């Protein structure tokens, strides 16, 4: 558990990272544009698009 705690502290230290509960994640996903989510589902696991703007607008 100490390793997990250390990892989470390291991850949380990044300014653009938010650690949220599963409930918060689900609530956020529920208000997203379905067209944008459909585009994001075309990416492979861990794949980052060259231009995020193509995936953040419907």
C-alpha positions as CSV (number, residue, x, y, z in Angstrom):
1,X,0.0,0.0,0.0
2,X,2.9,2.4,0.6
3,X,3.9,2.0,-3.1
4,X,0.3,2.8,-4.2
5,X,0.2,5.8,-1.9
6,X,3.6,7.0,-3.3
7,X,2.4,6.5,-6.9
8,X,-0.8,8.4,-6.3
9,X,1.1,11.3,-4.7
10,X,3.5,11.4,-7.6
11,X,0.6,11.4,-10.1
12,X,-1.4,14.0,-8.2
13,X,1.5,16.3,-8.1
14,X,1.1,17.1,-11.8
15,X,-0.9,20.3,-12.4
16,X,-3.1,18.9,-15.1
17,X,-4.1,15.7,-13.2
18,X,-7.3,15.4,-11.3
19,X,-7.9,12.4,-9.0
20,X,-11.7,11.9,-8.8
21,X,-14.1,9.3,-7.5
22,X,-15.7,6.8,-9.9
23,X,-19.0,8.6,-9.3
24,X,-17.5,12.0,-10.3
25,X,-16.1,10.4,-13.4
26,X,-19.4,8.9,-14.4
27,X,-21.2,12.2,-13.8
28,X,-18.7,14.0,-16.0
29,X,-19.0,11.4,-18.7
30,X,-22.8,11.6,-18.7
31,X,-22.7,15.3,-19.6
32,X,-20.2,15.0,-22.5
33,X,-21.2,15.4,-26.1
34,X,-22.0,11.9,-27.5
35,X,-20.4,12.8,-30.8
36,X,-17.1,13.7,-29.1
37,X,-17.2,10.4,-27.1
38,X,-17.8,8.5,-30.2
39,X,-14.7,10.1,-31.8
40,X,-12.6,9.3,-28.7
41,X,-13.7,5.6,-28.8
42,X,-12.0,5.3,-32.2
43,X,-8.6,5.7,-30.5
44,X,-6.7,2.7,-29.3
45,X,-6.0,2.2,-25.6
46,X,-3.3,4.7,-24.7
47,X,-3.2,6.3,-28.1
48,X,-2.9,10.1,-28.1
49,X,-4.1,12.0,-31.2
50,X,-1.8,14.3,-33.0
51,X,-4.3,17.1,-32.6
52,X,-6.7,17.0,-29.7
53,X,-8.9,19.7,-31.3
54,X,-10.1,17.0,-33.7
55,X,-11.5,15.1,-30.8
56,X,-12.9,17.8,-28.6
57,X,-15.3,19.3,-31.0
58,X,-18.3,17.5,-32.6
